[in-house]
Amino acid sequence: MAASSTLAVSVWRGKESGRFQTFEVPRHESQTVLDVVTHIQRALDSTLSYRFSCRVGMCGSCAMNVNGRARWTCRTHVAEVAAGDRLEITPLANLPVIKDLVTDMTPFFDKWAKARGRFQGGRTRGHDFARVLPESRERRLADAAIECIGCGVCYSSCDVVTWNPDYLGPAALNRAWTLLNDVRDTDNRARLGAVAGDAGCHACHTHMNCTERCPMKLAPTASIAGLKRAAALAALKGELGDAVTK
Amino acid sequence: MSDGGLSIRAQVLLWTAQRASAVVLAVCVIIHLVTIIYAVRNGLSAAEILGRTRGSYAWAGFYAIFVAAVAVHAPIGLRSVLSESFNWRGASLDIAVMVMALALALWGFRAVYSVFI
């Protein structure tokens, strides 16, 4: 990439209502979108707010919409996404905007709690270790979905969240699926009730935006499909109660 | 997550009914289309259709199943569409789609009866 060229970067400024502000940013080789945002904040306009931490694709805090697609900006090279030397950077969709590129993640994580995304064990320190065979079906299913780091890319990309703000969303449901396959967990009956129905897994239209855009290459759609089947089976057996609040 | 409308179990059973009715519809639509293609090979007339369906318990049974599957499938889908497009939720939505289900069933079974009798 020629270092002499520049990039026209439209950045969202404000809260829910606001405007785009355009900056000219010099291009460099192997430049990431996070490098671009950092350059704007440090060299052009120090009032720009954005969120990042690790810069190496581990924490997930730098997720933003780049040219209309939610991405980790630290792991997105400008060369991959800049169409005609232009970038448009907005905060993640489906979340309240605090300022500029910073969203309030509270609704996202509240839904993890609603989906009973916390491990609930039944053992004490007096018990022996639980034996979970690595090749067991449950362990393999949990393994396939466990690496979510909660960046919100899937939640921001989900049309159903846009249409139905009560919908728990791919990440919370994916988390619930890992716990449903955790043979040590004792809360699964209540969890299945919490994640089922019109605001839960059964609202998913299988658009697969979450699966396509997950930077961890997870498949929340598959996890949600698993939840749908498990909850439907429980409903047919009369074992699916309404969510119990604890 | 219940919003004053159906219980969680009822919501899940509706989802299950819609998937099950989709399976029935897939088979019915194929049989229906094949029949149409076969039936119009020499032109199409009301007399020919009635000649096939009048007094035929097999065709009446087939189209009764078809109508039942439509009456189950379409209103449940519409319930999601209305909910997501117009933010319409709760008991009033459930009543509206139930009325639609009954109307589809009524008109459908009436049509089946009309070509049987």
Contacts between the chains, C-beta under 8 A, distances in Angstrom:
chain1	res1	chain2	res2	distance
A	114	B	1	7.9
A	160	B	84	7.4
A	163	B	84	3.8
A	163	B	85	7.3
A	164	B	83	6.9
A	164	B	84	5.6
A	166	B	1	6.9
A	166	B	3	7.7
A	193	B	8	5.7
A	194	B	1	7.4
A	196	B	8	5.4
A	196	B	11	7.2
A	196	B	12	5.0
A	197	B	1	5.4
A	197	B	2	7.5
A	197	B	8	4.3
A	197	B	11	3.8
A	197	B	12	5.8
A	198	B	1	6.9
A	198	B	3	7.4
A	198	B	6	8.0
A	198	B	11	5.0
A	198	B	83	7.0
A	198	B	89	7.6
A	199	B	1	4.2
A	199	B	3	7.8
A	200	B	1	6.2
A	200	B	8	7.8
A	202	B	11	6.6
A	202	B	12	6.0
A	202	B	15	4.3
A	203	B	80	7.5
A	228	B	15	7.3
A	231	B	12	5.3
A	232	B	12	5.8
A	232	B	15	6.7
A	232	B	16	4.7
A	232	B	19	8.0
A	234	B	12	7.9
A	235	B	9	5.0
A	235	B	12	4.0
A	235	B	13	5.3
A	235	B	16	6.7
A	236	B	13	7.5
A	236	B	16	6.7
A	238	B	9	7.6
A	240	B	8	6.4
A	240	B	9	4.8
A	240	B	12	6.1
A	241	B	8	7.4
A	241	B	9	7.4
A	242	B	1	7.9
A	242	B	2	5.9
A	242	B	7	5.9
A	242	B	8	4.8
A	242	B	9	7.5
A	243	B	1	6.1
A	243	B	8	6.8
